[in-house]
Structure formats: C-alpha cells, structure tokens
C-alpha cells in the first residue's frame, strides 16, 4: 500500500536510509535537503519505507498543487528501481485535492500516464570512476584551451565556508545580465543549503583566485554518497578570460577521479551553459516534466 504522509509524519531515519541505498541516490531525496529547498513537502511511502517519493507542494488561490522548486532538479521514486507499473501506482496515490501537478521526475523509462502532458529534458553527467588520463581525453578543445589559460595565469582554487562572496557575485550577474533581482527567498534557501552542506561534509564551496589573490568566482558542489551536483555557480566579469570556472571543475575531477562518483552538471536548456558542461566529456541522461491539470473547467480556462 502507498500512503501519502505529511512531512511531520515521516520517519526521517527510515526515509534517509532508503534514499542512501536507492537505485538513484541523490541529495534531492534527503530530508535535510528537502527541508531547506522548499517550505512545504510531503511524501508517498510504499509499505514500511520500501520505496518513497517526495513531493514539493504549495497552495495558490486556495488550491493545493504539486510543483518543481529551484535547487531541486527533479524528484524520483527512491528505493528499488521502479517500473512503469510502480510509478503509475505512486501517481494514483497523490490525493485528489492536488488538482494541478507540474513537476519533474527522473525515471529509467519515459512515463506513460493518462491525461498527462509529458516532455523530456536532458541532464549532463560525468562518470568519475575512470583513470584521470581517460577522463582528460574526453575534454573538448575549448575546455583544454581554458585549462591552459588558467595554468598560464596561475589560477588557484580553495575550499571555503562563507557563501556571501558567491551570492553577491550572482546578485550582480542577475542585475547585469537580466536587469533583475536575486530573489531574497531563493538567496536564503541556497545560503542555508551551502551552510549546512559545508558544515556537515555534504558540500564543497570552491572559489577561484588569480595570481594577485583576487576573487574570480566560485561553485558550490552538493555532495551525497554517489553524486557531486554542480548546484550553484557565479563568476565575476573579469573571470571570463582566465579559464577560472573550468579550472574549478577540473580540480573536482582531479580530486575524485577513479572513485565511484558521478559529477552531475544538472544539464541546461541554455545552449552556452550546456556547451560548457559537455566540454568535460559529460553524457546525457533523460528526465521528465509532467503536467496534470485536474482543475475545474472554468479555472482551467482562466489558467490557459
């Protein structure tokens, strides 16, 4: 039987133990991460935690709905590798009061659901369980050129604990590139994730510096048992000609080559960013965007 459990009724230790040994283990599934990435989430639980699926939820115009939230690329069914039948059962267990569902999910198959709109997205990942020399052969010409730039300019990287320089760099980027603000709620959430991650050995905050010790930008890698997620990154304008951001990624690869780890770039629908990730030899994996609209006809018409 699949139960819908409110957050307060979830057994964190059972939930997290299952995620840790899941077919697809990732930070997105752990209770501590979910608590920081969204203000409201609940869980679908099969039997005595033999499989679980977290759902971020909210309420709009008095109507509860399931949504995707920033810094959580997707949800999935954690536990044993799901099949289409099990996933369908999970979806049928979502209470009827959630009249609108708009979320992303990682599955080893394309979901087939009645009355659902399903589209695919591409994630980019690099399997680090290879010799460093083999990983380097996968770099494209542009990545190699950037690493040579960084080497010539004596770029260095350091693991840090204070996220404020990175957050400020991102704020300036948003203003400069899009003339928009860095939302205070999102800033608070990523700050909280970084603090908790670094303090508990679950994240690596890496900054790059030039030969004069000037800060150039940084990246926060969210760590779990099997994955390093390239979660949050920003660079100063001066970093563009230094290869600093590629150098940060290279140092993570160098440090973790030969380990049973995945460097998860989270993919991107922005061509330039995707090109940067692909430059390290990353490969594609699919995840899916599901939309189910069970709203009353008049509300559905207004929404459309």
C-alpha positions as CSV (number, residue, x, y, z in Angstrom):
1,X,0.0,0.0,0.0
2,X,1.2,3.5,-0.8
3,X,0.4,6.1,1.8
4,X,0.5,9.9,1.5
5,X,2.3,11.2,4.6
6,X,2.6,14.8,5.7
7,X,6.1,16.0,6.5
8,X,5.5,15.8,10.2
9,X,4.5,12.1,10.0
10,X,7.6,11.0,8.0
11,X,10.2,8.9,9.8
12,X,13.4,10.7,8.8
13,X,15.8,7.8,9.7
14,X,13.9,5.2,7.7
15,X,13.4,7.7,4.8
16,X,17.0,8.7,4.6
17,X,18.3,5.2,5.0
18,X,16.3,4.2,2.0
19,X,17.5,7.1,-0.1
20,X,21.1,6.3,0.8
21,X,20.8,2.8,-0.7
22,X,18.4,3.7,-3.6
23,X,18.9,2.8,-7.2
24,X,19.3,6.5,-7.9
25,X,20.8,8.2,-4.8
26,X,21.0,12.0,-4.8
27,X,20.8,14.9,-2.3
28,X,17.4,15.9,-3.6
29,X,15.9,13.0,-1.7
30,X,17.2,13.5,1.8
31,X,15.0,15.1,4.5
32,X,17.6,17.8,5.5
33,X,17.8,18.9,1.8
34,X,14.1,18.9,1.2
35,X,13.5,20.9,4.4
36,X,15.8,23.6,3.1
37,X,14.8,23.7,-0.6
38,X,11.1,24.1,-0.1
39,X,8.8,25.4,2.6
40,X,6.4,22.5,2.2
41,X,6.8,18.9,1.1
42,X,5.2,15.6,1.8
43,X,5.9,12.0,0.9
44,X,4.4,9.0,-0.8
45,X,5.6,5.9,1.1
46,X,5.2,2.3,-0.1
47,X,4.6,-0.2,2.8
48,X,7.2,0.3,5.5
49,X,9.5,2.6,3.5
50,X,10.4,0.1,0.8
51,X,10.0,2.9,-1.7
52,X,9.3,6.7,-1.3
53,X,8.7,9.7,-3.5
54,X,8.9,13.3,-2.1
55,X,6.6,15.9,-3.5
56,X,7.1,19.7,-3.1
57,X,3.7,21.3,-2.6
58,X,2.1,24.7,-2.3
59,X,-1.3,26.4,-2.4
60,X,-2.5,29.0,-4.9
61,X,-5.9,30.6,-4.9
62,X,-6.8,28.1,-2.2
63,X,-6.0,25.2,-4.4
64,X,-3.2,22.7,-3.4
65,X,-0.8,21.8,-6.1
66,X,2.5,19.8,-6.7
67,X,5.4,21.8,-8.2
68,X,9.0,21.9,-9.0
69,X,11.2,24.1,-6.9
70,X,14.6,25.8,-7.6
71,X,17.7,23.8,-6.5
72,X,15.9,20.5,-6.8
73,X,16.1,19.4,-10.4
74,X,13.6,16.6,-10.1
75,X,12.1,14.1,-7.7
76,X,12.0,10.3,-8.2
77,X,10.9,7.1,-6.7
78,X,13.7,6.2,-4.3
79,X,14.3,2.6,-3.3
80,X,14.4,-0.3,-5.7
81,X,14.5,0.6,-9.4
82,X,10.9,1.4,-10.3
83,X,9.0,0.0,-13.3
84,X,6.1,1.8,-15.1
85,X,3.5,0.0,-13.1
86,X,5.0,1.1,-9.8
87,X,5.3,4.7,-10.9
88,X,1.7,4.7,-12.0
89,X,0.7,3.4,-8.6
90,X,2.6,6.2,-7.0
91,X,0.9,8.8,-9.2
92,X,-2.5,7.3,-8.4
93,X,-1.7,7.7,-4.6
94,X,-1.4,11.5,-5.0
95,X,-4.5,12.8,-3.1
96,X,-7.3,14.2,-5.3
97,X,-7.1,17.5,-3.5
98,X,-3.9,18.3,-5.5
99,X,-5.8,19.4,-8.6
100,X,-2.7,20.6,-10.5
101,X,0.6,18.8,-10.8
102,X,3.6,20.5,-12.5
103,X,6.9,18.8,-11.6
104,X,10.0,17.0,-13.0
105,X,10.9,13.4,-12.3
106,X,13.9,11.1,-13.0
107,X,13.0,7.6,-14.2
108,X,14.7,4.8,-16.2
109,X,11.8,5.0,-18.7
110,X,9.5,7.5,-20.2
111,X,6.4,7.7,-18.1
112,X,3.0,6.9,-19.7
113,X,0.2,8.5,-17.8
114,X,-3.5,9.2,-18.6
115,X,-4.4,12.8,-19.0
116,X,-0.8,14.0,-18.5
117,X,1.4,16.1,-20.6
118,X,5.0,14.7,-20.6
119,X,8.1,16.3,-22.1
120,X,11.7,15.2,-21.8
121,X,14.7,17.2,-20.6
122,X,18.4,16.4,-20.8
123,X,20.7,16.2,-17.8
124,X,24.5,16.0,-18.3
125,X,26.7,13.8,-16.1
126,X,30.3,12.6,-15.9
127,X,31.2,9.2,-14.5
128,X,34.3,9.7,-12.5
129,X,35.0,6.0,-12.0
130,X,37.8,6.1,-14.6
131,X,41.5,7.0,-14.5
132,X,42.2,10.7,-14.7
133,X,44.1,10.2,-18.0
134,X,41.0,8.7,-19.6
135,X,38.7,11.4,-18.2
136,X,41.0,14.1,-19.7
137,X,40.7,12.5,-23.2
138,X,37.0,13.4,-23.1
139,X,37.7,17.1,-22.8
140,X,36.9,19.1,-25.9
141,X,39.2,21.7,-27.5
142,X,37.6,24.7,-25.7
143,X,37.9,23.1,-22.3
144,X,41.6,22.3,-22.9
145,X,42.1,25.8,-24.0
146,X,40.5,27.2,-20.9
147,X,42.6,25.0,-18.6
148,X,45.8,26.1,-20.4
149,X,44.6,29.7,-19.8
150,X,44.1,29.1,-16.1
151,X,47.5,27.4,-15.9
152,X,49.3,30.3,-17.6
153,X,47.7,32.8,-15.3
154,X,48.4,30.8,-12.1
155,X,44.8,30.5,-11.2
156,X,44.3,28.8,-7.8
157,X,41.2,27.3,-6.1
158,X,40.4,27.0,-2.4
159,X,37.6,25.3,-0.4
160,X,35.8,28.0,1.6
161,X,33.0,28.2,4.2
162,X,31.5,31.7,3.6
163,X,28.9,31.8,0.7
164,X,28.4,35.6,0.8
165,X,31.0,36.4,-2.0
166,X,29.4,33.8,-4.3
167,X,25.9,35.1,-3.5
168,X,26.9,38.7,-4.2
169,X,28.6,37.7,-7.5
170,X,25.3,36.0,-8.5
171,X,23.3,39.1,-7.5
172,X,25.5,41.3,-9.7
173,X,25.3,38.9,-12.6
174,X,21.4,38.8,-12.4
175,X,21.4,42.6,-12.4
176,X,23.9,43.0,-15.2
177,X,22.6,40.3,-17.5
178,X,18.9,40.4,-17.0
179,X,18.3,43.6,-15.0
180,X,16.5,41.6,-12.4
181,X,17.0,41.0,-8.6
182,X,18.2,37.9,-6.9
183,X,15.0,36.8,-5.0
184,X,15.5,37.1,-1.3
185,X,13.7,33.8,-0.6
186,X,15.9,31.9,-3.1
187,X,19.0,33.6,-1.8
188,X,18.1,32.5,1.8
189,X,17.5,28.9,0.7
190,X,20.8,28.4,-1.2
191,X,22.6,30.1,1.6
192,X,21.1,27.7,4.1
193,X,21.9,24.7,1.9
194,X,25.5,25.8,1.5
195,X,26.0,26.4,5.2
196,X,24.5,23.1,6.2
197,X,26.4,21.2,3.5
198,X,29.8,22.7,4.2
199,X,29.4,22.3,8.0
200,X,28.3,18.7,7.7
201,X,30.7,17.5,5.0
202,X,27.9,17.3,2.4
203,X,29.1,20.1,0.2
204,X,32.2,21.7,-1.2
205,X,32.3,25.5,-1.8
206,X,35.1,26.3,-4.1
207,X,36.4,29.8,-5.0
208,X,38.9,30.7,-7.7
209,X,41.6,33.4,-7.4
210,X,44.1,35.0,-9.7
211,X,47.8,35.4,-9.2
212,X,47.2,38.6,-7.2
213,X,44.8,36.8,-4.9
214,X,41.7,38.5,-6.4
215,X,38.5,36.6,-6.2
216,X,37.1,35.5,-9.6
217,X,34.1,33.4,-8.8
218,X,33.0,30.1,-7.3
219,X,30.9,27.0,-7.4
220,X,29.1,25.1,-4.8
221,X,29.1,21.3,-5.3
222,X,26.4,19.5,-3.4
223,X,27.7,16.1,-2.3
224,X,25.9,12.8,-1.5
225,X,27.0,9.2,-1.4
226,X,27.3,8.8,-5.2
227,X,27.0,12.3,-6.7
228,X,28.6,15.7,-6.8
229,X,25.9,18.1,-8.1
230,X,27.1,21.3,-9.7
231,X,24.4,23.2,-7.8
232,X,25.3,26.9,-7.8
233,X,27.9,28.9,-9.6
234,X,28.7,32.5,-10.5
235,X,31.7,34.4,-11.9
236,X,33.0,37.9,-11.9
237,X,33.2,39.6,-15.3
238,X,37.0,39.5,-15.0
239,X,36.9,35.7,-14.8
240,X,35.8,35.2,-18.4
241,X,39.3,35.5,-19.9
242,X,41.0,33.4,-17.2
243,X,39.5,29.9,-17.5
244,X,38.8,30.0,-13.8
245,X,35.4,28.3,-13.9
246,X,36.7,25.4,-16.0
247,X,39.6,25.1,-13.6
248,X,37.2,24.8,-10.6
249,X,35.5,21.8,-12.4
250,X,38.9,20.3,-13.4
251,X,40.1,20.3,-9.8
252,X,36.9,18.5,-8.7
253,X,37.5,15.9,-11.4
254,X,41.2,15.6,-10.5
255,X,40.3,15.1,-6.8
256,X,37.7,12.4,-7.4
257,X,38.9,10.5,-10.5
258,X,38.8,6.8,-10.0
259,X,36.0,7.0,-7.4
260,X,32.5,5.6,-7.8
261,X,31.1,9.1,-8.1
262,X,29.0,11.0,-10.7
263,X,29.7,14.6,-11.4
264,X,26.2,15.9,-12.1
265,X,26.0,19.1,-14.0
266,X,22.2,19.2,-13.8
267,X,22.1,19.9,-17.6
268,X,20.8,23.1,-19.0
269,X,18.4,24.2,-21.6
270,X,20.7,27.2,-22.2
271,X,22.9,26.3,-25.1
272,X,26.1,28.1,-23.9
273,X,25.9,26.6,-20.4
274,X,25.2,23.1,-21.8
275,X,28.2,23.5,-24.1
276,X,30.4,24.3,-21.1
277,X,29.3,21.1,-19.4
278,X,29.6,18.9,-22.5
279,X,33.2,20.2,-22.8
280,X,34.2,17.9,-20.0
281,X,33.0,14.8,-21.7
282,X,29.7,14.5,-19.9
283,X,27.0,12.2,-21.3
284,X,23.3,12.7,-21.5
285,X,20.5,11.2,-19.3
286,X,16.8,12.0,-19.6
287,X,14.4,13.2,-17.0
288,X,10.8,14.2,-17.5
289,X,8.4,17.1,-17.0
290,X,4.9,16.0,-16.0
291,X,1.9,18.3,-16.1
292,X,-1.6,17.1,-14.9
293,X,-4.4,19.5,-14.8
294,X,-7.4,18.4,-12.8
295,X,-8.7,21.9,-12.2
296,X,-12.4,22.8,-12.7
297,X,-13.1,23.8,-16.3
298,X,-13.6,27.5,-15.5
299,X,-10.3,27.7,-13.6
300,X,-8.5,25.7,-16.3
301,X,-9.8,28.1,-18.9
302,X,-8.6,31.1,-16.9
303,X,-5.2,29.5,-16.4
304,X,-4.8,28.7,-20.1
